[in-house]
Amino acid sequence: MPEMIRFTPDAAEPITRYEATAVSSVHLGSGSGESHAYMLHFDPGGAIGTHEAGFDQLLVVTSGTAWLTVDGNTLELAAGEAGVVRKGSMHAKGSSTGATVVMIQMLDLT
């Protein structure tokens, strides 16, 4: 039987690391190696502060608009767009207006 994962904002847990504000996540799953997937919910003005990426990350905006800053360069992303963060990069992410983002982390995103 198929399994269901609820990833609505009310099912999400607040993120408290990296000076995060007004952002929460739902863990969607982990791979057999070092890989993880999350649904992030950013309230308007929500953000995760600057920190070093422990994995390559793919951030896919599914609704709203988000921003991604990597090594001091900011990229604005709309629904249907994705951004990439490479392992070891200093980065931050957030949304001025609110967004839902799928974040996939893996050791080597090709």
C-alpha positions in Angstrom: 0.0 0.0 0.0 1.4 3.5 -0.8 2.5 5.7 2.1 1.5 9.3 2.5 3.6 12.1 3.9 1.8 15.3 5.0 4.0 18.3 4.3 1.5 21.1 4.9 2.7 24.0 7.1 0.8 22.7 10.1 2.7 19.4 9.9 6.1 21.2 9.8 8.6 21.6 12.7 10.2 25.0 13.3 13.8 25.3 12.2 15.9 26.9 15.0 19.5 26.5 13.8 21.5 29.1 11.9 19.5 32.0 13.3 16.5 30.9 11.4 13.2 32.8 11.8 9.7 32.1 10.5 10.7 28.9 8.7 9.7 25.3 9.3 10.4 21.9 7.6 9.0 18.4 7.1 11.5 15.6 6.6 10.4 13.8 3.5 13.0 11.0 3.6 16.7 10.0 3.6 18.5 7.9 1.0 20.6 4.8 1.6 23.7 7.0 1.4 24.1 10.6 2.5 21.0 12.1 1.0 18.0 13.8 2.5 14.8 15.6 1.3 12.8 18.2 3.1 9.8 20.5 2.4 10.6 24.0 3.7 7.9 26.5 4.5 9.0 30.1 4.7 6.6 32.7 6.1 6.9 36.2 4.7 10.3 37.5 5.9 11.4 34.0 7.0 15.0 33.0 6.5 17.8 30.6 7.5 21.0 32.5 8.3 24.4 32.1 6.7 26.1 28.8 7.3 28.4 26.3 5.6 26.7 23.7 3.4 27.5 20.2 4.6 26.0 18.7 1.4 25.3 19.8 -2.2 21.7 21.2 -2.1 19.0 21.5 -4.8 16.3 24.0 -3.7 13.1 23.8 -5.9 10.5 26.5 -5.3 7.1 25.0 -5.6 5.1 28.1 -4.6 5.8 31.8 -3.9 9.2 33.3 -4.3 12.4 32.7 -2.4 16.0 33.9 -2.4 19.2 32.1 -2.1 22.6 33.7 -1.2 25.7 31.7 -1.9 29.2 33.2 -1.2 27.7 36.7 -1.1 25.7 36.4 -4.4 21.9 36.5 -4.2 19.6 34.7 -6.6 15.8 35.3 -6.7 13.8 32.2 -7.4 10.1 31.9 -8.4 7.8 28.9 -8.4 9.1 26.4 -11.0 12.7 27.5 -10.6 15.6 25.9 -8.6 18.9 26.9 -7.2 22.0 24.9 -6.4 24.3 25.2 -3.4 27.6 23.4 -3.5 29.1 21.6 -0.4 31.3 23.9 1.5 29.7 27.1 0.3 28.6 29.8 2.8 24.9 30.3 2.1 21.6 31.5 3.4 18.0 31.1 2.1 14.7 32.7 2.7 11.6 34.5 1.3 10.4 38.1 1.5 6.8 37.1 0.6 6.5 33.5 1.6 7.4 30.3 -0.2 7.3 26.5 -0.2 10.6 24.9 -1.2 11.7 21.3 -1.7 15.3 21.0 -0.5 17.3 17.9 -1.6 20.7 17.4 0.0 23.3 14.9 -1.3 27.0 14.5 -1.2 27.5 15.0 -4.9 24.8 16.6 -7.0 25.6 16.2 -10.6 
